[in-house]
């Protein structure tokens, strides 16, 4: 499917929220390339905090040390051939933060309000210049509730598990589908039930179920919504 666009007005911020494995990162990167926008993977920020906590042998309950890591984050997102390289102080950590054990620690750490507060401010700083696509779990509800275009991308647990299993196998990580499915379900429970900034669609988010859609179809649908927003000059309602 060919993707075309004709924008006379560019919305400053686009948010894409959704559960693990829904395809947010792939879609957000492709959309950023098409629009010429910057891209921020907010989930990667929490994963980096988790990675550094593990490497530095920091207790997950030690909020002072977690805050120290948050304050020391120096992160860049570079899109190359629709893939994203994530650099921490110049070091490519793209693969290391995607390990299953990092995901679970990141999920627990992300439930801590002090961590979310610091990383929310970091994301807002990144978005000050506009023309940015931010994907995560509370991008449209907490970080940028005023964003003119918000999406919530979802898919069935079965489909998301298959996608994550395939992704990890391609990276040479030894996993089995049953365990990946259990991890997805556990991550969903953590994200949706946490007291602070739970995973929910923003009231004005456009919800897209990608279970039976290709990446191109999802991106095409998003572009239609953005074009509609540009032409109408008002809130997108679905």
N, C-alpha and C positions, 0 to 999 in steps of 0.2 A: 504494500500500500504506500503510495507516495504521500508525503506530508508537505503541505504548502501553507503559507501564512502571509497575511498582508495587514500589518499593524500600523495604524496611524497614531495610536496612543499606546504607550507601554505602561502597564500596571507596575508599581514600584516593587511590590512584594507578592510572591506566590508561595503558599504553604501547602505541603502534602503530608498529611498524617495517616497513620494506619498501623496495624499490627505487624509483627515480625513475619517476613516472608511474603508480604502482599505485593512486593515488586516496587516499593517506593523509590529505592535508590536507582534502579535501572531506568525507571520512567523519569525521575527527576533529572538525572544526568542527560538523558536524551533531549528532554524539554529545554534544559539549560543551554545545550549546544544549539538548538534550533533558534532560541530567542536571543542568544548571545548574553545570557545572564550568568552571574556568579552562582555557584552551587555550594550549599552547606549541608552536610550530613550531621544533624544534631546527635543522632544515636552514636556516631563515632566519637563524639566528645566524651560521652559517658563511658564508652569502651576504653578510651585512652586513660581515663582516670582509674578504671578497673585494672588495666594492664600495669600502670605505674604502681598502683597499690600492691599488686602481686609481686612485681619485680623488687620493690623496696620493702617487702614483707611487712606491710602496714595492715593493722587490724581494721576490718571494715567498720568497726564501731568507733574508731578513733577519728572523730569529725575534724579535729584541729589539723591532723595530717592530711585528711581528704581535702580540706579547704586549701591547704598549702599547695597540693597538686593542682587544684583548680586554678589558683592564682598564677601558677607557673606555666599554664598551657600556652604553647606557641605552635599553632596548627595551620597548615595550608592544605587546600583541596585543589588538586590539579586534574582536570579531565583530559585524557588522552585516548583517542579512538573509542570514545564512549565508556572507557574505564576510568575509575577515579583512583589516583594515587594520593594517599593521605600521609603528609609529612609532619612529624613531630620534631621540632628543632632541627629540621633538615633531614631527619632519618625517616626512611620509608617504612611505615608500620602497617601498611594496608592489609597484609595477610595476618599478621600476628594478633590484631584486635578482633579478627573474625572467628577465632577458635571457640568451640562450644563452651569451654570453661570460662572464657572471658565474658561471653554473653550472659551467663547466669550471675556472675559477680556484678556485671554492669547493671543488671536488672535490680539487684538488691541495693546497690549503691544509689541508683537513680531514684529510689523511694525516699531518700533522705532530703529533707527540705533545704538544708544548708547547701548541699551539692547542687540541687536544682536551681536555687536562687543565684548562685555564682555563675552557673553555666547559662542560665537564662539571660543574665546581663551581658555575658560574652557574646551570645548570639544576637542580641539587640544591637550591640556595638558593631558587629559584622554587617548588620542590615541597614545601618544608618545611611549609606550612600545609595541605597535602592538597587533596583534591577538585580534581585536576588531570589533564588528558589531555595527554600528551607524545607527539608523533609525530616520528619521525626514522629513523635507521639503526642506532643503538646504544642506544636508550632503554631497552629491556628487558634488554640484555646487559651494559651498562656503567654507564649513568647511574642506573637504578633496577632493579638485578637482583632486588631484594626486592619489587617491585611485585606485588600479589596477582593482577592480571589483565594479561596480555600478549597482544598480537595481532601477527601478522606477515602483512601484506597484500601479495599478489603478483598478477601478471598477466603474460600473454605479452608479449614484446618488441613484437610487431605491434600489440597493443591499446594498450600504453602509448605507443607512438610516435604512434598516431592521436590519442590523448587529448591528448598534449602539443602536437602540431601544431595541433589545433583550438584549444587554449587560447591558443597564441601568435598564431594568426591573428586570433582574436577581439580580441586586444589591439593589433592593427594592426602586429604584428611580421612583417617579410617573411622567411619561412622556407620551405623545401621539405621534403617528407616524408622523402626519402632522407637529407638532412642531419640531420634530427631523429632518425631511426632510428640513424644512425651515432653521434650524440652520446649517445643512450641506452645503446647498447652499450658505448661508451667509458666512460661514467660507471659502468655496472655493473661493468666490469672494474676500474676504480679502486677502487670501494667494496668489492668482494668480495675483492680481492687485497692490500689494504694490510696492513701488518704489525700495526698497532695498531688495535684496535676494528673489525675487518672486518664487513661486512654479512652477518650470519647470523641465523637465528631463535634466540631464547632456547630452551633445552631444554624449558621449560614453556609456550612460546607456542602459542596457537591459530593455526594457519595457515589463511588464507582466500584462495582464488584468486578474484579479482574479474573475471576476463576476460569471463565471461558473466553477470555480476550487475549490477544497477542499484545506485546509491548506497543507495537505500532498503532493498534486500535485504541489502546488506552491514551496514548499521547495525542492521537488525532482527536479523540473526544475532548481532551483537555484544551487543545488549541481552539476547538469550536466554542467552548465555554469562555475562553479568554477573549476571543474575537467578539463574542456576543457582549461581554462586559465592556469592551472598548467602544462598541457601537452604541450601546445603551447608556453608558456613562453612569450606571447605578449598580446596585448590588446584584450578584448572580444568585438566582433562586433555584437552580437545578437544571 
